């Protein structure tokens, strides 16, 4: 009887916590987001300009766009489809208990891990699907309202966005089986893309078996002194992601690796060594690499002088976003308009989805509503990420970003640098990463320093 009573109390606690989380973290999609028709919108290297909506064609790059590519003229649905296609990872509840704790939710503490997952997910999308890929069903997770885009201001994507992630989805969005979904595609390429789309999402499932799921990331974090329920800063998450990719045993993930910059320095030979480890036994292509650079954009507050550099980074198609946020909240930054950053917010509590089921629903892994925030409100601690498919891409990216750093830096020293050679060539032997451990002793000291500087996440 006593055990039964304890179980009932635990169930009541769970229901109470669930109700509280739903109330506390349901506001995310209920705030309006406004877009101007008179300024370009950049989203992970793609430029949209709603002013030319009626032209529906590619235009030459115009004033205000920071890339030397074509502007995708004004088609609002194209922008919405592109944004919604990005993978959205949020707070979840009622997932399998995290080992060593009683937690079955990450509400209130897991937001930086979630933004790190989103950045890695974008890197995997570039790796397997390419930047041009969009989810064919992206616009089906809400009912479009063409009147919601005014002549001067583009308003919130419509009130139906809110309902699309609530219980009403059961009525509005029919559950389509994987077989039916794949049957809609006209060729093998489209079918392959949808298979990888599902596979990538499944790698981030909230179960102990998911290679990049919350449970695995927390296990790697334990070696840096973190545990479930702690807050994680952008720099710590960068190293956790590196270890997670290194330890992934899935055959599809053997062609990609992660490099984390040391003390705001990217050592080119160290990166190339990581990319070329896959060719030691045969003549396969170089490994792709995701470069993660933890930086500070100022002292206690973000320095506005870094705005143009951040814009420049987000204007690159090989950018995989920025793990950052504002004090007490972590966001995944993916674009900008004028001086406002566009982001996806993980602070939305959703129910556990079992991604091991063949036909698991995809809707809750795609965000229907972008958010905007003034650059001035951004917390200075962040981690910048970009993807290079091979050594040649890395060399080209390092040259391009170095030029951008020099142009945007008004001070003597840029935010970070690329240098030739290995870290050991500069007599920094103590900073060399030990592959057999998550963090070397020196890394732990640096991460402790980062942790004292970073914001508390609620």
Secondary structure, 3 states (H helix, E strand, C coil): CHHHHHHHHHHHHHHHHHHHHHHHCCHHHHCCCCEECCCCEEECCEEEEHHHCCCCCEECCCCCCCCCCCEEECCHHHHHHHHHHCECCCCEECCCCCCCCCCCECCCCCHHHHHHHHHHHHHHHHHHCCCCCCCCCHHHHCCCCHHHECCCEECCCCCHHHHHCCCCHHHHCCCCCHHHHHHCCCCHHHHHHHHHHHHHHHHCCCCCCCCCCHHHHHHHHHCCCCCCCCCCCHHHHHHHHHHHHHHCCCHHHCCEEEEECECCEEEHHHHHHHHHHHHCCCCCCCCEEEEEEEEECECCCECHHHHHHHHHHHCCCCEEEEEEEECCEEEEEEEEECCEEEEEECCCCEECCCCCCCCCCCHHHECCCCEEEEHHHCCCEEEEEEEECCHHHHHHHHHHHHHHHHHHCCCCCCCCEEECCCHHHHCCHHHCCCCCCCCCHHHHHHHHHHHHHCCCCC
